[in-house]
Amino acid sequence: MTTTSKTIHMTSQEWIDLGIQYGAPALWSCVIIIVAFFAASWVRRLVVNACERAEIEPTLARFFAKLTRWAILLIAGSFVLNKFGFETASFSVLIGAVGLAVSLAFQGTLSNFASGIMLMIFRPYKIGDSIIAAGQTGMVYEIDLFSTTLDTVDNKRIFIPNTAIFGAVITNISFHERRRVDVVVVLHHGASIDKTRAALTEAAIRVPGCLPEKPEIVLVEMNAAGISWQVQVWCQSADFIAVRQATIREVKIALDAAEIAFAVAPPVDVKR
């Protein structure tokens, strides 16, 4: 009976000692983590506002804000470890020993991070640019540490890992202020070359929204399918879609008015 009571008493005492030993550090750790999250968000907004006042590009402003936020959270994490008696400096040997394993486990994440840094250095695009990357087309909404976010024309948001972008071809559609609109038409072999050129030239001149540069009417090729022409007009990059639609419309109207027929597609050979 005495032994049992002593065992129960010692077990309770151990729980009390355990609570005294780790309770206060755990409480302080929770406080540090909560404060760190609020502080990181506040500093992040502060960095963004400071960059805006300094007229720093939004792409870099958001990137610096992200780095600042992660730095504060990492500092808070080291404080939490110290509260539990772990000396972060003593982990250098351990970190070196397991570094290879960690790098292998997180090689995809580390690659995305490295690619994000390279994208910030070389700056092939910035926030607000329209790009084609990793097989996706959209406007750049955000460049994060690990991914790039695009908004498509049909209002979809796409998250692309930075590695997939940096390791492939990047097309910056809105890099230049002007773009060329190319409209290809394939016409019947019987169409007069001179008459066709005159009709297409008249159509290109009438296109609303095009720049005053002289349009080009290019005779591309002639083959069994018909005679291929290309109508080339210039416009502001922001007006590309509207000008392309208008160019197609004016070309169709001009060809119909000149009674120039399009090439007839060959019949489809359906194998039974």
Buried (B, 14 or more C-beta within 10 A) or exposed (E): EEEEEEEEEEEEEEEEEEEEEBEEBBEBBEEBBEEBBEBBEEBBEEBBEEBEEEEBEBBBBBBBBBBBBEEBBEEBBEBBEBBEEEEEEEBEEEEEEEEEEEEEEEEEBBBBBEBBBBBBEEEBBBBEBBBBBBEBBBBBBBBBBBBBBBBEEEEEEBEBBBBBBBEEEBEBBBBEEEBBBEBEBBBEEEBEEEEBBBBBBBBBEBBEBBBEEEBBBBEEEEEEEBBBBBBBBBBBEEBBEBBBBBBBBBBBBBBEEBEBBBBEEEEEEEEE
